[in-house]
Amino acid sequence: MPVRVRRLPHAAGVELPSYASAGAAGADVRSAEPGPVTIAPGARAAVATGLEVEIPEGWELQVRPRSGLAWRHGLTVVNAPGTIDSDYRGEIQVILQNTGSEPFTLRRGDRIAQLVVAPVLRAAFEEVE
C-alpha cells in the first residue's frame, strides 16, 4: 500500500520509515531533532520526525513503542498506540516517556517508534434503553 510522505526541511538526511525485516508489521521511524534529546526518568518529550504523511481514507497510522527501547531503557509511547487519522496533514511527532530509572538520550536518526498502517471500521452508534 503506498503512503505518500513529505520530508520537512529539518529532516534532511534522516531515513524514511523502513521495515527491519520481511515479516515486520511496523516500520521504524526516526528522530529528526537537530541535536540530542535527553529524557529524564518519569519525564516525556515530543520528538519530531520531520515527516508529514498522506494516509488513505479508511486507514490510520498507529504509532507504537519499539520493544527494544521499552525493554532495555523503559522508553515507551505515552498514548500507545497513538493514532494518526487519515485527514491529519501535520508533522508526525512521537510522545515518548522514560519509565526507566536512568536518563535516556536520543540522537538524530535514532529509531524512536514503529508505524503500523491499519484499516479503520466506523461504527454507527445507536442509543438504546
N, C-alpha and C positions, 0 to 999 in steps of 0.2 A: 504494500500500500504506500503510495507516495505521500509524503508530508513535506510541504514546502517550508523552507527555513530561511529566514533572513538574518544574516550575521550583522550585528551592530558594530560601529567603528571600534568600540573598546574591546571587542572580541577578536580583533585581527590576530591571526596566528594560533588561535585556540581551536582545537579539533572539534568538528561537529559531533553530535551524538553518534555513538557506534556500538555495535554488539560485540561483546568479547568472545563469543563462541557461536557456532552454528545453531545451538539449541537455546541460546539466551532469549528470555522473554523481554527483558529490559535493555534499553540502550543506555550506556553510560554517558552522563552529561558532566561537563567540566566547569570549573570556576573560571570566570573571566575578570575577576577582580585584578586591579593593576598591581597589587602587591600582596604580601602575606596578610591573612586574616586569622587572628588568634581568638578562639572561643574558650572562655574560662569555664570551669565546671559549673553547671547549672545555668549558664548563660545561653543565649541564642543569637543568631545572626542571619540576616537575609543576604544570601550570596548571589551575586549577579552571574548569569550565564552568557549574557551578551547575545541572546537568541530570541527571535520572535518567530512563532510558527503559525501556519495556517492548517488547522485541524479540520478535516472534512466534517460536514454536518452529519449528525448521528453517531459521532465518535467523541471520545475525550482522550486527553493525555494525562495519565496518572504519574505523579512524582512519588517515588518510593525510596526508602533508605538503601544504601549499599550494605549488604550483610557484613562484609569485612570491616568496614568502618564502625559499624554498630558493635560487633563482637570485640574487636581489638581496642577501640577507643571510646565506646559509648556514644558515638555520634549518630544522631537519628534525625529524620524529618519530623518536625513537630506535628504537623497535621496529616500524617501518613495514613493512607495515601492522599496526597494533595491532588485536587482535580483542576485541570486547565480545560475550560469549556471551549467548544468549537467556535464560539464567537469572540473569544478573547484574542486581542492582537498586540498586547503589550509585551514587554520583555519578561521572560521566564526568570524568576528568582526563586531560589530554594531556601526555605526557612529551616536552618539546621540548629539543633540543640545538643549541647555536650552534657550527657548524663553520666559521664565518667568522673574520675577523681583528679585528673590532671588536665591542664590547659592543652588544647589541640590547635595546631597551626596548619591552615590550608594555604597552598601556594597556587599561583596562577597556573591553570592547566590541569590541576589535580581533579580526579574523578570525585564528584560530590554526591551524586544520586543516580537513580535509574529512571528512565522514562518508558512507560508502557502505554501503547495505543490500545484502547479498548472500546467496544461498542457500547452505545447508550440506549437503554429502553426507557421510554417515557410512560409513566403511569397516568391513568385517569382517576383522580381521587374523587370518591363518591361518599358523601356524608350519609351515615346510617344511624339508626337509634339502637 
